[in-house]
Amino acid sequence: MTKYSVMSLMSVRPLNIARRVQNGDGSVVTTNSGGDVLAQGGNDEGLRGEPADLPSSVDVLVVGCGPVGATAANLLARDGVRVLVIDKATEIFTAPRAIALDNEALRILQLAGIGDKDFDTIAIPYVRMRSPWLGEFGRVNTLGSVDGHPKLVTFYQPELERSLRARLAACETAKTALGVTLLSLDDQGDHVVASLDIGRQTPYNVRATYVVGADGASSLVRQLIGQTFEGKTFTEDWLIVDASHVRDPIDHVEFICDHRRPTPHMVAPGARERWEFMLRPGETREEMESDARIRKMLAPWGGIEAMTIERKAVYRFHARTVKAFSKGRVFLAGDAAHITPPFVGQGLVAGLRDASNLCWKLACVVQGRAAPRILDTYDQERRPHVKAMIGLAKFMGRLVMPRNAGVALLTHGLMKLARLVPRFRAHFDELGMKPKNVFRRGLFVKCVKSRMVRGAVIPQGWVRDREGQIRLSDDVLGTRLVLAGFGLDAGAALDATTRTAWTSAGGAIVQFVHRGQKLHRAETACWEDLDGVFMPRAVPFGWAAVVRPDKTILHDGPISDVSRLVREALQLLGAPGESSDPVLQFVSPSA
């Protein structure tokens, strides 16, 4: 995998938006947005000419080129979708913001083409909670990996954004326009007209089949479609300090749960660390962000003279979400749709889950491989899990910032006692309390007879082909619908008509075999399950699964029934030529 450096980011440039300026002698110079001269001559009538390279029509317009918007654009472009990404900023914000990613987020970035060689991370072995009176009363084990990735890492957000934009620049169907501001959206039923401020006297209109608003917590897209946040703003303000060149960085994450000054503290790549200090009554932003107060706050950790303060900011935590993640042809993702308190490190992770869930559905619809109705499942699938994660973050917040000494002693004491019971200790220490990303309703076939969990993500493991090439299984599945056979070739059991329909819908066929299984002949791409991730741990021999591009299990059953499984999956998707079956409705909570 190619390593993208800062120099490679130079290829991720604003679109050459032509600007014509009249000189004092009456001549006209045409420049791009970077000031480079494109042409000379003519007259100022060219000020009303069309901007170079900016498309007038795209499949998807993505508003916001932060990590969520850039990930969404990469996922869409990898599927051949014509996508335009705009952002009002002309450069990446260089101060660190998000700092934590879990194994699910890393797996989504893998799907978007970003691997562990593209940006630096630090795997976190554990997260501990300490009381000044009781010592350690809680510890979460994050050592090890799940689905081919560490359970928890910290990272440097500007580096991740550079890698995402560099990857996006290599996609032929993607355009990036920086320094461009959204003015309005007009949903006309079969498309949306977006009015953009590109620095000219008149707005520039772009026609998009769909719009994705990933423009942050103050989202203009959210405001334009009339969505408002519901939820809680915490009354406490927090000072966030990011520093590099830390003399003796820690190797984990800790929460110093002192009611007088709760302080989360964590390590990050590049000898960096982050501290979050809750403000006391009467303390002001100006006072807390002063150099003198920063030095005083960091003094207990030593080496303040050698540190470089990269960011210092006071802000208030929020726990909010919108009533619906979409309206018409406009969708919200990331902080534009929900804001999660930082106590469980799930803010950016939730936004990446949004992108993964939404973008393959958009790709299938705009390319005519599925019916538009599948887009309704984006809100059905994502909003309940977002609310559950916000609930967990609020619970953790109560542990971190107790109101007074009595509440702190009671809460932390009960936690410490509960961990003496093995069942409770395992539930807390091994992330048992983290809400599973398993859908109760959405785009999967109702469970009648299943050996797998439909609406859940299929495991990932290391697999090997006949030539000895070793890859992660998600890279084998790719960004397409896949019929996976386990032990046997599911493709061989498909009837000719169903195989043709599956191929027309963009579906592929893959076979996974157990380690050591040698096949003399197989027409289907065949991969050996090296670690037993699939068989027998997750699925029995001779089983088949229809897997969505976001790696969610859509349908499963014995390979002997594979033609029926594929037909029912295609009917649910509304694939061309497949009539709607009333039995195959999106799964509701009562199903």
NUSESE-247316 format. One line per field, with one value per residue (C-alpha): residue number from 1; x, y, z; residue in three letters. Coordinates in steps of 0.02 Angstrom, whole numbers, plus 50000, padded with zeros to 5 digits. Example, Ala and Ser with C-alpha at 12.3 -4.5 7.8 and 13.67 -1.06 7.14 Angstrom:
! residues 2
paza: c(1, 2)
east: c(50615, 50684)
north: c(49775, 49947)
up: c(50390, 50357)
guba: c(ALA, SER)
//
This chain:
! residues 591
paza: c(1, 2, 3, 4, 5, 6, 7, 8, 9, 10, 11, 12, 13, 14, 15, 16, 17, 18, 19, 20, 21, 22, 23, 24, 25, 26, 27, 28, 29, 30, 31, 32, 33, 34, 35, 36, 37, 38, 39, 40, 41, 42, 43, 44, 45, 46, 47, 48, 49, 50, 51, 52, 53, 54, 55, 56, 57, 58, 59, 60, 61, 62, 63, 64, 65, 66, 67, 68, 69, 70, 71, 72, 73, 74, 75, 76, 77, 78, 79, 80, 81, 82, 83, 84, 85, 86, 87, 88, 89, 90, 91, 92, 93, 94, 95, 96, 97, 98, 99, 100, 101, 102, 103, 104, 105, 106, 107, 108, 109, 110, 111, 112, 113, 114, 115, 116, 117, 118, 119, 120, 121, 122, 123, 124, 125, 126, 127, 128, 129, 130, 131, 132, 133, 134, 135, 136, 137, 138, 139, 140, 141, 142, 143, 144, 145, 146, 147, 148, 149, 150, 151, 152, 153, 154, 155, 156, 157, 158, 159, 160, 161, 162, 163, 164, 165, 166, 167, 168, 169, 170, 171, 172, 173, 174, 175, 176, 177, 178, 179, 180, 181, 182, 183, 184, 185, 186, 187, 188, 189, 190, 191, 192, 193, 194, 195, 196, 197, 198, 199, 200, 201, 202, 203, 204, 205, 206, 207, 208, 209, 210, 211, 212, 213, 214, 215, 216, 217, 218, 219, 220, 221, 222, 223, 224, 225, 226, 227, 228, 229, 230, 231, 232, 233, 234, 235, 236, 237, 238, 239, 240, 241, 242, 243, 244, 245, 246, 247, 248, 249, 250, 251, 252, 253, 254, 255, 256, 257, 258, 259, 260, 261, 262, 263, 264, 265, 266, 267, 268, 269, 270, 271, 272, 273, 274, 275, 276, 277, 278, 279, 280, 281, 282, 283, 284, 285, 286, 287, 288, 289, 290, 291, 292, 293, 294, 295, 296, 297, 298, 299, 300, 301, 302, 303, 304, 305, 306, 307, 308, 309, 310, 311, 312, 313, 314, 315, 316, 317, 318, 319, 320, 321, 322, 323, 324, 325, 326, 327, 328, 329, 330, 331, 332, 333, 334, 335, 336, 337, 338, 339, 340, 341, 342, 343, 344, 345, 346, 347, 348, 349, 350, 351, 352, 353, 354, 355, 356, 357, 358, 359, 360, 361, 362, 363, 364, 365, 366, 367, 368, 369, 370, 371, 372, 373, 374, 375, 376, 377, 378, 379, 380, 381, 382, 383, 384, 385, 386, 387, 388, 389, 390, 391, 392, 393, 394, 395, 396, 397, 398, 399, 400, 401, 402, 403, 404, 405, 406, 407, 408, 409, 410, 411, 412, 413, 414, 415, 416, 417, 418, 419, 420, 421, 422, 423, 424, 425, 426, 427, 428, 429, 430, 431, 432, 433, 434, 435, 436, 437, 438, 439, 440, 441, 442, 443, 444, 445, 446, 447, 448, 449, 450, 451, 452, 453, 454, 455, 456, 457, 458, 459, 460, 461, 462, 463, 464, 465, 466, 467, 468, 469, 470, 471, 472, 473, 474, 475, 476, 477, 478, 479, 480, 481, 482, 483, 484, 485, 486, 487, 488, 489, 490, 491, 492, 493, 494, 495, 496, 497, 498, 499, 500, 501, 502, 503, 504, 505, 506, 507, 508, 509, 510, 511, 512, 513, 514, 515, 516, 517, 518, 519, 520, 521, 522, 523, 524, 525, 526, 527, 528, 529, 530, 531, 532, 533, 534, 535, 536, 537, 538, 539, 540, 541, 542, 543, 544, 545, 546, 547, 548, 549, 550, 551, 552, 553, 554, 555, 556, 557, 558, 559, 560, 561, 562, 563, 564, 565, 566, 567, 568, 569, 570, 571, 572, 573, 574, 575, 576, 577, 578, 579, 580, 581, 582, 583, 584, 585, 586, 587, 588, 589, 590, 591)
east: c(50000, 50067, 50117, 50046, 50155, 50125, 50200, 50072, 49937, 49987, 49887, 49731, 49703, 49554, 49470, 49541, 49400, 49437, 49441, 49463, 49535, 49547, 49715, 49740, 49783, 49618, 49690, 49616, 49713, 49628, 49694, 49645, 49600, 49784, 49832, 49917, 49893, 49788, 49764, 49784, 49683, 49498, 49387, 49294, 49141, 49231, 49189, 49022, 49103, 49094, 49223, 49350, 49332, 49183, 49046, 48870, 48795, 48848, 48773, 48812, 48864, 48954, 48956, 49104, 49276, 49319, 49356, 49174, 49142, 49309, 49275, 49101, 49172, 49305, 49176, 49065, 49208, 49275, 49107, 49117, 48993, 49019, 49045, 49086, 49152, 49148, 49215, 49217, 49393, 49539, 49656, 49649, 49629, 49799, 49753, 49707, 49524, 49459, 49587, 49516, 49460, 49401, 49417, 49252, 49313, 49478, 49383, 49279, 49435, 49505, 49349, 49384, 49562, 49653, 49766, 49879, 50026, 49934, 49927, 50009, 49913, 49951, 49861, 49794, 49814, 49690, 49583, 49582, 49480, 49562, 49494, 49605, 49538, 49501, 49635, 49589, 49404, 49380, 49481, 49431, 49538, 49576, 49729, 49723, 49627, 49453, 49418, 49599, 49619, 49666, 49519, 49566, 49694, 49733, 49784, 49823, 49672, 49762, 49867, 49713, 49629, 49782, 49778, 49592, 49611, 49762, 49664, 49517, 49629, 49671, 49487, 49437, 49254, 49285, 49309, 49360, 49320, 49394, 49352, 49175, 49023, 48849, 48716, 48554, 48475, 48323, 48252, 48154, 48091, 48204, 48362, 48430, 48499, 48637, 48685, 48869, 48973, 49134, 49196, 49106, 48974, 48839, 48814, 48856, 48724, 48761, 48630, 48649, 48546, 48578, 48663, 48759, 48783, 48941, 48974, 48992, 48897, 48845, 48786, 48707, 48635, 48543, 48474, 48421, 48316, 48236, 48312, 48354, 48454, 48368, 48461, 48567, 48706, 48813, 48828, 49015, 49147, 49310, 49485, 49565, 49754, 49851, 50040, 50184, 50363, 50299, 50448, 50376, 50215, 50100, 50052, 49866, 49710, 49662, 49520, 49568, 49395, 49418, 49257, 49361, 49439, 49399, 49540, 49542, 49721, 49783, 49931, 49934, 50060, 50211, 50251, 50086, 49965, 49795, 49723, 49544, 49513, 49339, 49320, 49266, 49131, 49196, 49338, 49332, 49386, 49513, 49591, 49600, 49673, 49813, 49992, 50014, 49863, 49912, 50084, 50005, 49882, 50017, 50146, 50104, 50162, 50329, 50431, 50318, 50465, 50498, 50316, 50240, 50058, 49967, 49792, 49706, 49520, 49374, 49214, 49054, 49007, 48844, 48734, 48616, 48539, 48414, 48241, 48282, 48446, 48371, 48239, 48197, 48359, 48466, 48556, 48652, 48808, 48929, 48915, 48786, 48667, 48726, 48849, 48919, 49009, 49193, 49197, 49194, 49286, 49141, 49109, 49206, 49177, 48989, 49013, 49117, 48980, 48858, 48965, 48986, 48800, 48740, 48863, 48844, 48656, 48675, 48793, 48672, 48527, 48612, 48684, 48514, 48560, 48433, 48270, 48272, 48168, 48323, 48383, 48246, 48343, 48487, 48391, 48313, 48483, 48592, 48490, 48452, 48636, 48688, 48566, 48631, 48810, 48761, 48679, 48841, 48941, 48824, 48842, 49031, 49020, 48932, 49074, 49206, 49127, 49034, 48947, 49029, 49141, 48996, 48928, 49105, 49142, 48975, 48983, 49166, 49153, 49007, 49103, 49254, 49147, 49053, 49217, 49247, 49106, 49179, 49023, 49013, 49201, 49198, 49049, 49140, 49321, 49289, 49178, 49020, 48927, 48968, 48811, 48828, 48810, 48672, 48514, 48342, 48261, 48327, 48388, 48403, 48287, 48179, 48256, 48162, 48300, 48472, 48640, 48713, 48653, 48567, 48586, 48757, 48928, 49016, 49183, 49347, 49503, 49661, 49634, 49750, 49722, 49793, 49947, 49988, 49933, 49871, 49742, 49609, 49441, 49358, 49482, 49426, 49242, 49273, 49142, 49009, 48869, 48943, 48874, 48993, 49000, 49082, 49166, 49071, 49053, 48889, 48903, 48897, 48726, 48649, 48530, 48573, 48433, 48473, 48660, 48624, 48514, 48647, 48783, 48672, 48649, 48837, 48850, 49008, 49036, 49173, 49213, 49298, 49369, 49440, 49627, 49708, 49560, 49634, 49524, 49566, 49443, 49343, 49271, 49240, 49373, 49427, 49512, 49578, 49520, 49688, 49628, 49460, 49368, 49226, 49222, 49169, 49172, 49042, 48964, 48943, 49019, 48907, 48825, 48801, 48778, 48729, 48842, 48809, 48952, 48960, 48991, 48820, 48737, 48583, 48530, 48598, 48554, 48614, 48700, 48566, 48444, 48563, 48456, 48311, 48425, 48491, 48318, 48249, 48399, 48376, 48189, 48226, 48349, 48226, 48355, 48304, 48190, 48147, 47965, 47924, 47879, 47766, 47846, 48015, 47985, 48115, 48127, 48026, 48051, 47908, 47980)
north: c(50000, 50171, 50289, 50461, 50600, 50786, 50812, 50696, 50806, 50941, 50844, 50875, 51053, 51168, 51160, 51286, 51410, 51540, 51723, 51866, 52028, 52190, 52277, 52465, 52464, 52381, 52208, 52057, 51921, 51754, 51662, 51508, 51508, 51489, 51647, 51559, 51647, 51541, 51665, 51848, 51961, 51987, 52099, 52094, 52013, 51850, 51878, 51797, 51648, 51470, 51413, 51290, 51107, 51134, 51011, 51071, 50900, 50758, 50603, 50657, 50824, 50807, 50965, 50963, 50887, 50840, 50658, 50603, 50696, 50640, 50460, 50467, 50540, 50404, 50267, 50341, 50371, 50194, 50134, 50246, 50375, 50552, 50652, 50833, 50879, 51061, 51144, 51327, 51308, 51313, 51210, 51070, 51133, 51086, 51078, 50904, 50875, 50695, 50581, 50404, 50268, 50092, 49934, 49969, 50140, 50069, 49938, 50072, 50170, 50008, 50000, 50179, 50130, 50195, 50071, 50074, 50133, 50289, 50375, 50347, 50271, 50211, 50055, 50083, 49932, 49989, 50134, 50157, 50263, 50326, 50405, 50513, 50415, 50240, 50220, 50125, 50081, 50041, 49973, 49934, 49807, 49871, 49763, 49653, 49661, 49629, 49598, 49629, 49796, 49856, 49878, 50060, 50180, 50363, 50463, 50637, 50702, 50818, 50671, 50563, 50703, 50722, 50537, 50540, 50689, 50614, 50454, 50556, 50648, 50482, 50444, 50489, 50518, 50635, 50824, 50927, 51113, 51205, 51383, 51355, 51394, 51320, 51453, 51356, 51190, 51165, 50988, 50975, 50798, 50704, 50804, 50943, 51109, 51175, 51357, 51387, 51540, 51518, 51696, 51767, 51900, 51772, 51601, 51442, 51305, 51120, 50988, 50834, 50676, 50671, 50782, 50726, 50856, 50817, 50997, 50980, 51027, 51197, 51116, 51234, 51083, 51031, 51206, 51218, 51058, 51116, 50988, 51041, 50957, 50876, 50831, 50899, 51025, 50990, 51139, 51110, 51191, 51100, 51158, 51047, 51051, 50958, 50959, 50882, 50844, 50776, 50715, 50554, 50512, 50383, 50229, 50220, 50323, 50374, 50467, 50556, 50558, 50695, 50792, 50949, 50940, 50786, 50759, 50638, 50611, 50512, 50479, 50514, 50488, 50601, 50607, 50699, 50698, 50771, 50833, 50887, 50991, 51031, 51213, 51262, 51391, 51566, 51515, 51603, 51552, 51693, 51644, 51458, 51480, 51594, 51530, 51551, 51444, 51311, 51296, 51280, 51146, 51040, 51062, 50896, 50802, 50893, 50949, 51095, 51197, 51070, 51049, 51130, 51175, 51133, 51172, 51252, 51281, 51290, 51211, 51132, 50952, 50908, 50754, 50786, 50706, 50755, 50679, 50608, 50583, 50633, 50735, 50703, 50686, 50765, 50661, 50709, 50621, 50642, 50793, 50867, 50730, 50695, 50753, 50631, 50679, 50627, 50509, 50349, 50415, 50381, 50550, 50526, 50338, 50367, 50480, 50349, 50221, 50342, 50354, 50166, 50134, 50270, 50275, 50099, 50125, 50289, 50205, 50062, 50181, 50308, 50166, 50082, 49925, 49950, 50043, 50215, 50147, 50066, 50240, 50247, 50116, 50235, 50323, 50159, 50077, 50219, 50328, 50194, 50148, 50331, 50360, 50207, 50269, 50441, 50355, 50262, 50423, 50511, 50366, 50375, 50562, 50537, 50425, 50550, 50707, 50670, 50819, 50812, 50708, 50607, 50559, 50520, 50404, 50314, 50295, 50246, 50135, 50038, 50019, 49951, 49828, 49772, 49727, 49598, 49497, 49408, 49429, 49617, 49636, 49549, 49653, 49816, 49770, 49679, 49813, 49713, 49875, 49948, 49943, 49818, 49886, 49760, 49823, 49783, 49844, 49890, 49817, 49631, 49482, 49440, 49301, 49137, 49007, 49080, 49024, 49198, 49365, 49459, 49646, 49619, 49641, 49484, 49448, 49489, 49382, 49342, 49234, 49157, 49117, 48973, 49074, 49108, 49289, 49338, 49475, 49534, 49462, 49633, 49671, 49510, 49554, 49730, 49866, 49759, 49641, 49469, 49294, 49204, 49015, 48935, 48767, 48741, 48843, 48938, 48992, 48812, 48792, 48946, 48917, 49007, 49136, 49186, 49196, 49315, 49425, 49426, 49477, 49613, 49686, 49699, 49547, 49441, 49264, 49214, 49049, 49033, 48864, 48804, 48803, 48657, 48623, 48591, 48607, 48522, 48628, 48784, 48912, 49037, 49146, 49039, 49094, 48992, 49047, 49051, 49092, 49003, 49169, 49102, 48913, 48848, 49001, 49106, 48997, 48810, 48716, 48717, 48884, 49039, 49223, 49374, 49514, 49699, 49814, 49883, 49701, 49682, 49512, 49535, 49352, 49179, 48996, 48825, 48821, 48701, 48850, 48977, 49021, 49065, 49167, 49270, 49298, 49357, 49472, 49549, 49572, 49662, 49777, 49810, 49757, 49780, 49642, 49584, 49606, 49661, 49521, 49576, 49445, 49529, 49693, 49791, 49715, 49808, 49801, 49677, 49557)
up: c(50000, 49952, 50091, 50061, 50122, 50144, 49971, 49891, 49965, 49842, 49713, 49818, 49764, 49747, 49578, 49455, 49474, 49344, 49398, 49274, 49341, 49242, 49253, 49253, 49067, 49024, 48993, 49081, 49169, 49205, 49359, 49456, 49639, 49685, 49590, 49444, 49276, 49159, 49018, 48972, 48860, 48827, 48930, 49094, 49016, 49060, 49242, 49201, 49113, 49180, 49310, 49241, 49294, 49409, 49355, 49329, 49365, 49481, 49559, 49738, 49812, 49978, 50083, 50201, 50173, 50351, 50392, 50374, 50212, 50137, 50187, 50110, 49949, 49940, 49964, 49828, 49706, 49728, 49664, 49512, 49575, 49508, 49667, 49704, 49877, 49932, 50087, 50135, 50209, 50090, 50200, 50326, 50504, 50576, 50760, 50822, 50864, 50860, 50938, 50955, 50833, 50871, 50767, 50678, 50621, 50561, 50463, 50377, 50333, 50260, 50151, 50095, 50045, 50200, 50289, 50441, 50334, 50280, 50450, 50619, 50763, 50939, 50999, 51174, 51291, 51422, 51484, 51671, 51791, 51949, 52105, 52217, 52367, 52303, 52171, 52013, 52017, 51832, 51688, 51509, 51418, 51242, 51212, 51059, 50896, 50828, 50644, 50595, 50685, 50860, 50977, 51012, 50941, 50955, 50801, 50736, 50640, 50516, 50456, 50429, 50331, 50219, 50179, 50141, 50025, 49939, 49909, 49845, 49721, 49638, 49602, 49425, 49466, 49613, 49615, 49766, 49775, 49924, 49971, 49906, 50014, 50001, 49985, 49961, 49915, 49805, 49807, 49645, 49670, 49550, 49589, 49700, 49639, 49751, 49740, 49777, 49815, 49715, 49734, 49582, 49573, 49540, 49623, 49529, 49521, 49528, 49495, 49607, 49616, 49804, 49934, 50088, 50224, 50321, 50368, 50556, 50712, 50644, 50482, 50357, 50266, 50424, 50443, 50261, 50271, 50433, 50551, 50729, 50865, 51012, 51170, 51310, 51326, 51479, 51594, 51620, 51512, 51477, 51432, 51300, 51288, 51152, 51170, 51073, 51127, 51291, 51391, 51464, 51372, 51446, 51344, 51386, 51421, 51597, 51678, 51838, 51917, 52046, 52073, 52103, 51929, 51822, 51697, 51551, 51491, 51341, 51227, 51040, 50898, 50882, 51069, 51093, 51237, 51271, 51434, 51464, 51620, 51682, 51728, 51903, 51937, 51905, 51790, 51621, 51446, 51437, 51603, 51566, 51391, 51453, 51444, 51631, 51673, 51544, 51624, 51795, 51739, 51656, 51794, 51882, 51727, 51715, 51566, 51523, 51457, 51319, 51267, 51115, 51142, 50979, 51036, 51184, 51181, 51300, 51241, 51307, 51279, 51190, 51175, 51031, 50878, 50744, 50726, 50555, 50462, 50295, 50209, 50028, 49930, 50066, 50198, 50355, 50419, 50563, 50676, 50559, 50618, 50796, 50927, 51054, 51216, 51205, 51355, 51250, 51097, 50978, 50897, 50736, 50740, 50730, 50580, 50490, 50523, 50442, 50286, 50272, 50292, 50174, 50030, 49959, 49957, 49863, 49739, 49706, 49679, 49566, 49460, 49443, 49540, 49679, 49712, 49795, 49939, 50015, 50063, 50195, 50294, 50325, 50464, 50524, 50547, 50606, 50723, 50856, 50872, 50880, 51022, 51114, 51098, 51161, 51310, 51349, 51333, 51455, 51578, 51566, 51590, 51756, 51811, 51756, 51829, 51990, 52069, 52241, 52353, 52424, 52254, 52194, 52341, 52322, 52132, 52122, 52275, 52200, 52037, 52129, 52226, 52071, 51986, 52122, 52043, 51890, 51784, 51812, 51793, 51624, 51568, 51605, 51570, 51406, 51327, 51360, 51395, 51224, 51115, 50974, 50798, 50758, 50673, 50743, 50583, 50413, 50250, 50285, 50263, 50412, 50514, 50495, 50493, 50517, 50586, 50569, 50637, 50498, 50519, 50599, 50520, 50459, 50545, 50459, 50459, 50363, 50209, 50078, 49894, 49790, 49744, 49927, 49931, 50105, 50127, 50247, 50198, 50177, 50039, 49953, 49972, 49907, 49892, 49807, 49850, 49881, 49889, 50005, 50016, 50166, 50134, 49971, 49812, 49825, 49644, 49583, 49663, 49579, 49436, 49275, 49284, 49462, 49425, 49281, 49391, 49528, 49407, 49332, 49506, 49524, 49637, 49653, 49717, 49839, 49924, 50094, 50143, 50308, 50332, 50243, 50130, 49957, 49805, 49641, 49545, 49584, 49465, 49604, 49686, 49832, 49993, 50139, 50312, 50403, 50579, 50582, 50591, 50484, 50509, 50630, 50743, 50650, 50517, 50484, 50339, 50184, 50226, 50118, 50157, 50054, 50116, 50086, 50033, 50211, 50267, 50347, 50329, 50220, 50208, 50246, 50235, 50175, 50006, 49945, 49955, 49879, 49727, 49841, 49955, 49810, 49735, 49902, 49927, 49754, 49785, 49948, 49861, 49721, 49592, 49408, 49348, 49525, 49574, 49750, 49869, 50013, 50125, 50106, 50194, 50290, 50463, 50594, 50784, 50801, 50673)
guba: c(MET, THR, LYS, TYR, SER, VAL, MET, SER, LEU, MET, SER, VAL, ARG, PRO, LEU, ASN, ILE, ALA, ARG, ARG, VAL, GLN, ASN, GLY, ASP, GLY, SER, VAL, VAL, THR, THR, ASN, SER, GLY, GLY, ASP, VAL, LEU, ALA, GLN, GLY, GLY, ASN, ASP, GLU, GLY, LEU, ARG, GLY, GLU, PRO, ALA, ASP, LEU, PRO, SER, SER, VAL, ASP, VAL, LEU, VAL, VAL, GLY, CYS, GLY, PRO, VAL, GLY, ALA, THR, ALA, ALA, ASN, LEU, LEU, ALA, ARG, ASP, GLY, VAL, ARG, VAL, LEU, VAL, ILE, ASP, LYS, ALA, THR, GLU, ILE, PHE, THR, ALA, PRO, ARG, ALA, ILE, ALA, LEU, ASP, ASN, GLU, ALA, LEU, ARG, ILE, LEU, GLN, LEU, ALA, GLY, ILE, GLY, ASP, LYS, ASP, PHE, ASP, THR, ILE, ALA, ILE, PRO, TYR, VAL, ARG, MET, ARG, SER, PRO, TRP, LEU, GLY, GLU, PHE, GLY, ARG, VAL, ASN, THR, LEU, GLY, SER, VAL, ASP, GLY, HIS, PRO, LYS, LEU, VAL, THR, PHE, TYR, GLN, PRO, GLU, LEU, GLU, ARG, SER, LEU, ARG, ALA, ARG, LEU, ALA, ALA, CYS, GLU, THR, ALA, LYS, THR, ALA, LEU, GLY, VAL, THR, LEU, LEU, SER, LEU, ASP, ASP, GLN, GLY, ASP, HIS, VAL, VAL, ALA, SER, LEU, ASP, ILE, GLY, ARG, GLN, THR, PRO, TYR, ASN, VAL, ARG, ALA, THR, TYR, VAL, VAL, GLY, ALA, ASP, GLY, ALA, SER, SER, LEU, VAL, ARG, GLN, LEU, ILE, GLY, GLN, THR, PHE, GLU, GLY, LYS, THR, PHE, THR, GLU, ASP, TRP, LEU, ILE, VAL, ASP, ALA, SER, HIS, VAL, ARG, ASP, PRO, ILE, ASP, HIS, VAL, GLU, PHE, ILE, CYS, ASP, HIS, ARG, ARG, PRO, THR, PRO, HIS, MET, VAL, ALA, PRO, GLY, ALA, ARG, GLU, ARG, TRP, GLU, PHE, MET, LEU, ARG, PRO, GLY, GLU, THR, ARG, GLU, GLU, MET, GLU, SER, ASP, ALA, ARG, ILE, ARG, LYS, MET, LEU, ALA, PRO, TRP, GLY, GLY, ILE, GLU, ALA, MET, THR, ILE, GLU, ARG, LYS, ALA, VAL, TYR, ARG, PHE, HIS, ALA, ARG, THR, VAL, LYS, ALA, PHE, SER, LYS, GLY, ARG, VAL, PHE, LEU, ALA, GLY, ASP, ALA, ALA, HIS, ILE, THR, PRO, PRO, PHE, VAL, GLY, GLN, GLY, LEU, VAL, ALA, GLY, LEU, ARG, ASP, ALA, SER, ASN, LEU, CYS, TRP, LYS, LEU, ALA, CYS, VAL, VAL, GLN, GLY, ARG, ALA, ALA, PRO, ARG, ILE, LEU, ASP, THR, TYR, ASP, GLN, GLU, ARG, ARG, PRO, HIS, VAL, LYS, ALA, MET, ILE, GLY, LEU, ALA, LYS, PHE, MET, GLY, ARG, LEU, VAL, MET, PRO, ARG, ASN, ALA, GLY, VAL, ALA, LEU, LEU, THR, HIS, GLY, LEU, MET, LYS, LEU, ALA, ARG, LEU, VAL, PRO, ARG, PHE, ARG, ALA, HIS, PHE, ASP, GLU, LEU, GLY, MET, LYS, PRO, LYS, ASN, VAL, PHE, ARG, ARG, GLY, LEU, PHE, VAL, LYS, CYS, VAL, LYS, SER, ARG, MET, VAL, ARG, GLY, ALA, VAL, ILE, PRO, GLN, GLY, TRP, VAL, ARG, ASP, ARG, GLU, GLY, GLN, ILE, ARG, LEU, SER, ASP, ASP, VAL, LEU, GLY, THR, ARG, LEU, VAL, LEU, ALA, GLY, PHE, GLY, LEU, ASP, ALA, GLY, ALA, ALA, LEU, ASP, ALA, THR, THR, ARG, THR, ALA, TRP, THR, SER, ALA, GLY, GLY, ALA, ILE, VAL, GLN, PHE, VAL, HIS, ARG, GLY, GLN, LYS, LEU, HIS, ARG, ALA, GLU, THR, ALA, CYS, TRP, GLU, ASP, LEU, ASP, GLY, VAL, PHE, MET, PRO, ARG, ALA, VAL, PRO, PHE, GLY, TRP, ALA, ALA, VAL, VAL, ARG, PRO, ASP, LYS, THR, ILE, LEU, HIS, ASP, GLY, PRO, ILE, SER, ASP, VAL, SER, ARG, LEU, VAL, ARG, GLU, ALA, LEU, GLN, LEU, LEU, GLY, ALA, PRO, GLY, GLU, SER, SER, ASP, PRO, VAL, LEU, GLN, PHE, VAL, SER, PRO, SER, ALA)
//
